[in-house]
Amino acid sequence: EGGAPGSAGQLDEKDVPGTENPPELKEKINQQMLTELLGMGFAPIRSEKALWFTASAGLEPAINWLTEHGDDGDIDIPLSQNALTQTAPKPKMSKEEAMAKAMALQKRLKEEREAREKVEAIEREKARIEGTKKMQETKAKLEEQERLRALEQIKREKEQHEAEKKRQKELLKRDWEERFGRPYPEDGELQAEGDAEADIMKTGGKEQVI
């Protein structure tokens, strides 16, 4: 009438912790590390639990675990058999499993590296194209500036030529007026006067011949 073990309202004896950690735990942890932890002043139950939960990976991981869980309410309570089963460290992989896992990791890392290198290559090509584009734009800008400077030089030389031509004409006009004592005629009048003088010279020459 008391009910089967493990039924509702009753605790399985495997759920009840004893005064010490289960023998299975003591057998699987590293005894040398346990001795060193005890020598440092850590309590046996705490030391054993630290090595159990860190799979005896080393003193440093065990001490870190003790530091992190030192204030836990159940830190000094031994593990029950069921708790031990639920928290059992993962079994070590076989040599073949470890090799297969390492190969899978290498393959993943290689694929990630290749993908990263592909992205980097694309970025480098984009940068190269952008650099070439900027160089071409800079070259075109410099050529345009050179063309504008050349046009400005031509314009400046033309203006200087026109100014010199005007200055020479003014000197000629002043000299003509000083020589002949009258205003310098316009271009048409000067041409007509020149033609008349030429005719007179021709006529006078003929009369002299007669």
Contacts in CASP RR format, 6 or more apart in sequence:
PFRMAT RR
TARGET T0000
AUTHOR 0000-0000-0000
METHOD contacts of the structure
MODEL  1
EGGAPGSAGQLDEKDVPGTENPPELKEKINQQMLTELLGMGFAPIRSEKA
LWFTASAGLEPAINWLTEHGDDGDIDIPLSQNALTQTAPKPKMSKEEAMA
KAMALQKRLKEEREAREKVEAIEREKARIEGTKKMQETKAKLEEQERLRA
LEQIKREKEQHEAEKKRQKELLKRDWEERFGRPYPEDGELQAEGDAEADI
MKTGGKEQVI
3 10 0 8 1.000
5 12 0 8 1.000
5 13 0 8 1.000
6 12 0 8 1.000
12 82 0 8 1.000
14 80 0 8 1.000
14 81 0 8 1.000
14 82 0 8 1.000
15 80 0 8 1.000
15 81 0 8 1.000
15 82 0 8 1.000
15 83 0 8 1.000
16 80 0 8 1.000
17 77 0 8 1.000
17 78 0 8 1.000
17 79 0 8 1.000
17 80 0 8 1.000
17 83 0 8 1.000
18 78 0 8 1.000
18 80 0 8 1.000
19 78 0 8 1.000
20 44 0 8 1.000
20 45 0 8 1.000
20 78 0 8 1.000
21 45 0 8 1.000
21 48 0 8 1.000
21 49 0 8 1.000
21 52 0 8 1.000
21 78 0 8 1.000
21 79 0 8 1.000
21 84 0 8 1.000
22 78 0 8 1.000
22 79 0 8 1.000
22 80 0 8 1.000
22 81 0 8 1.000
22 84 0 8 1.000
24 81 0 8 1.000
24 84 0 8 1.000
25 48 0 8 1.000
25 49 0 8 1.000
25 52 0 8 1.000
25 79 0 8 1.000
25 84 0 8 1.000
26 48 0 8 1.000
28 52 0 8 1.000
28 56 0 8 1.000
28 89 0 8 1.000
29 48 0 8 1.000
29 51 0 8 1.000
29 52 0 8 1.000
29 56 0 8 1.000
30 51 0 8 1.000
30 56 0 8 1.000
30 58 0 8 1.000
33 51 0 8 1.000
33 56 0 8 1.000
33 58 0 8 1.000
33 59 0 8 1.000
33 62 0 8 1.000
34 44 0 8 1.000
34 47 0 8 1.000
34 48 0 8 1.000
34 51 0 8 1.000
36 59 0 8 1.000
37 47 0 8 1.000
37 50 0 8 1.000
37 51 0 8 1.000
37 59 0 8 1.000
37 62 0 8 1.000
37 63 0 8 1.000
37 66 0 8 1.000
38 44 0 8 1.000
38 47 0 8 1.000
40 63 0 8 1.000
42 50 0 8 1.000
42 66 0 8 1.000
43 76 0 8 1.000
45 76 0 8 1.000
45 77 0 8 1.000
45 78 0 8 1.000
46 66 0 8 1.000
46 70 0 8 1.000
46 75 0 8 1.000
46 76 0 8 1.000
47 62 0 8 1.000
47 66 0 8 1.000
49 75 0 8 1.000
49 79 0 8 1.000
50 62 0 8 1.000
50 63 0 8 1.000
50 65 0 8 1.000
50 66 0 8 1.000
50 69 0 8 1.000
51 62 0 8 1.000
52 79 0 8 1.000
52 84 0 8 1.000
52 87 0 8 1.000
52 89 0 8 1.000
53 65 0 8 1.000
53 87 0 8 1.000
53 89 0 8 1.000
54 61 0 8 1.000
54 62 0 8 1.000
54 64 0 8 1.000
54 65 0 8 1.000
55 89 0 8 1.000
55 90 0 8 1.000
56 62 0 8 1.000
69 75 0 8 1.000
79 87 0 8 1.000
93 101 0 8 1.000
173 184 0 8 1.000
176 184 0 8 1.000
177 183 0 8 1.000
177 184 0 8 1.000
184 190 0 8 1.000
185 193 0 8 1.000
END
